[in-house]
Amino acid sequence: MAELPCLDLLAATPQILRGLTSGLSDDDLRWKPAPDRFSISEVLAHLSHSEWHCYRKRIDQFLSEGRPELEPDEASLFLELYRTADPKQALDQFEDERAKTVAYLGGLPASAGRRVAYSKSAATEVTLENMLHECAMHDLGHIRQIAELVRARRHYDGAGPLNTGYKLHP
């Protein structure tokens, strides 16, 4: 049976994040490169929250409604939740919820990917496949963000004179 796209990446994301954050202290996880930037902890909380609040909700809408209207994801409304979340708990919750999402999606036929919804934020029709690719891009963007935060916090100074060729963007 053919699968929906992106499931391998979506399944791998929690372990990639575990690898990137392994051995980081609470101070490392909560370090912010600037007041208006996310810490690793905030990114993990955002991913956890988005998994069940945004993506899983949208998947359910795609499959249970005829051409549902998808509300924009207003992450800015949850900044306090992200700021105060426990990073280890957020990653555990993300991993649990993502495993449920991938298992659910893995049981669907590839034809489910052609289900259509109206995206209010994009102001156009989208398919479930479109949303799964967007979810993969969302994951990869935050993996990159966390990797850059780890580089800046844990490794840049330690590289000493060898860090001169690196331009960080945490």
ZIMONOR-V130006 format. One record per run of one state. SS is the DSSP state (H for helix, E for strand, C for the rest). FROM is the first residue (numbers start at 1). LEN is the number of residues. If there is no record, write none. Layout:
ss=SS from=FROM len=LEN
ss=SS from=FROM len=LEN
This chain:
ss=C from=1 len=6
ss=H from=7 len=15
ss=C from=22 len=4
ss=H from=26 len=5
ss=C from=31 len=9
ss=H from=40 len=25
ss=C from=65 len=4
ss=E from=69 len=2
ss=C from=71 len=4
ss=H from=75 len=10
ss=C from=85 len=2
ss=H from=87 len=20
ss=C from=107 len=3
ss=H from=110 len=5
ss=C from=115 len=1
ss=E from=116 len=4
ss=C from=120 len=4
ss=E from=124 len=4
ss=H from=128 len=28
ss=C from=156 len=1
ss=H from=157 len=9
ss=C from=166 len=5
